[in-house]
Amino acid sequence: MINTRDDFIADWNKNAMARPYSAPLPDNGRGDYRLPYWDWSSLIWKKIKRRVFNLQKRIYKATKEGHFKKARSLTKLLNRSRCAVLLGVRKVTQDNRGAKTPGIDGRRARTPEARKRLAERLMDWAQQTWNGYKAKPTKRVFIKEWLAKRGL
């Protein structure tokens, strides 16, 4: 008996295949990621992580072989990659231990909608090759002082 394609798709991925657009990133082929049905929970994180890892692996191999010009261009590609932006937003706002602590601007992206807005803003900057972007200084917040300020 010949198995169908659905037999090989894991349960977690069946829903992704049923969606009208099952790419890991929102994109309509013209670089437009602002689609009406795109939301944070619709992203396929396994594919996003794989794409970022593959770029990092290509940078490593180019550097090891002495192809520094190629490594530099691949680094630029990684810096402008939407996958890297999305993965960075997820790590900072969701996965890391300090995800609940506000940053230097006093804001947190706790909801999926806030994460989506943050990712879209960063993607716009990445597409403009970070022109005019200036990183804010880091701020060390000692937890005991932070708790004392809030009376906890």
C-alpha positions in Angstrom: 0.0 0.0 0.0 1.4 3.4 -1.0 1.4 5.9 1.8 0.0 9.4 1.2 1.9 12.5 2.0 -0.3 13.2 5.1 1.1 10.0 6.7 4.5 11.5 6.9 3.5 14.9 8.2 3.7 15.2 12.0 0.5 16.2 13.9 2.0 19.6 14.8 2.6 20.4 11.2 -0.8 19.3 9.8 -2.4 22.5 10.9 0.4 24.5 9.2 -0.2 22.6 5.9 -3.9 23.3 6.1 -3.4 27.1 6.4 -3.7 29.0 3.1 -0.1 30.1 3.4 2.3 27.8 5.2 5.6 29.5 4.7 7.6 30.0 7.9 7.5 33.8 7.4 4.9 36.1 6.2 5.8 37.0 2.6 3.9 37.3 -0.7 7.0 37.0 -2.9 7.5 40.7 -3.2 9.0 41.2 0.2 5.8 42.3 1.8 5.4 40.7 5.2 2.4 42.8 6.3 -0.3 40.4 5.4 -3.7 40.5 7.2 -3.7 36.9 8.4 -0.2 37.0 9.8 0.1 36.6 13.5 2.8 35.6 16.0 1.4 32.1 16.6 1.2 31.2 12.9 5.0 31.2 12.4 6.7 27.9 12.0 9.6 28.3 14.4 11.4 25.1 13.4 11.9 26.4 9.8 12.9 29.9 11.0 15.6 28.4 13.4 16.9 26.2 10.6 17.2 29.1 8.1 19.2 31.2 10.7 21.4 28.2 11.6 22.1 27.5 7.9 23.2 31.1 7.4 25.4 31.0 10.5 26.9 27.7 9.3 27.7 29.2 5.9 29.4 32.2 7.6 31.5 29.8 9.7 32.5 27.7 6.7 33.5 30.8 4.6 35.6 32.2 7.4 37.3 28.8 8.0 38.2 28.5 4.3 39.5 32.1 4.2 36.7 33.6 2.1 36.3 36.7 4.2 34.5 38.7 1.5 31.9 36.0 1.2 31.6 35.8 5.0 31.1 39.6 5.2 28.3 39.5 2.6 26.7 36.5 4.3 26.9 38.5 7.6 25.1 41.4 6.0 22.5 39.0 4.7 22.0 37.5 8.2 21.7 41.0 9.7 18.9 41.9 7.2 17.2 38.6 7.4 13.6 38.5 8.6 14.2 35.1 10.1 17.0 36.5 12.3 14.8 39.4 13.3 11.9 37.2 14.3 14.2 34.7 16.2 15.9 37.6 18.0 12.5 39.1 19.1 11.4 35.7 20.3 14.5 35.1 22.3 14.5 38.5 23.9 10.8 38.8 24.6 9.8 35.1 25.2 12.5 32.6 25.8 15.2 34.4 27.8 15.0 34.4 31.6 14.8 38.2 31.7 11.8 38.4 29.3 9.6 39.9 31.9 12.1 42.7 32.8 11.5 46.0 30.9 14.4 47.3 28.9 16.0 50.8 28.9 12.9 52.3 27.4 10.7 50.8 30.2 8.6 48.7 27.8 8.0 45.0 27.5 6.5 43.0 24.6 4.5 40.4 26.5 1.6 39.8 24.1 1.8 38.2 20.7 0.5 41.4 19.1 3.2 43.5 20.8 5.8 41.0 19.6 4.5 41.3 16.1 4.6 45.1 16.1 8.2 45.0 17.5 9.2 42.5 14.8 7.6 44.5 12.0 9.4 47.7 13.2 12.8 45.8 13.3 12.1 44.3 9.9 11.6 47.8 8.5 14.9 48.9 9.9 16.6 45.8 8.6 15.2 46.4 5.1 16.6 49.9 5.2 20.0 48.5 6.1 19.8 50.0 9.6 20.2 53.6 8.3 19.8 56.1 11.1 19.6 53.4 13.8 21.5 54.1 16.9 21.6 51.5 19.6 20.6 52.6 23.1 23.0 51.9 25.9 22.4 48.9 28.0 21.1 49.4 31.5 22.0 47.1 34.4 19.1 46.6 36.8 19.8 44.8 40.0 16.8 42.7 40.9 16.7 43.6 44.6 16.7 47.4 43.8 14.0 46.8 41.1 11.8 44.9 43.6 12.4 47.5 46.3 11.2 50.3 44.0 8.0 48.5 43.5 7.5 47.6 47.1 7.8 43.8 46.6 
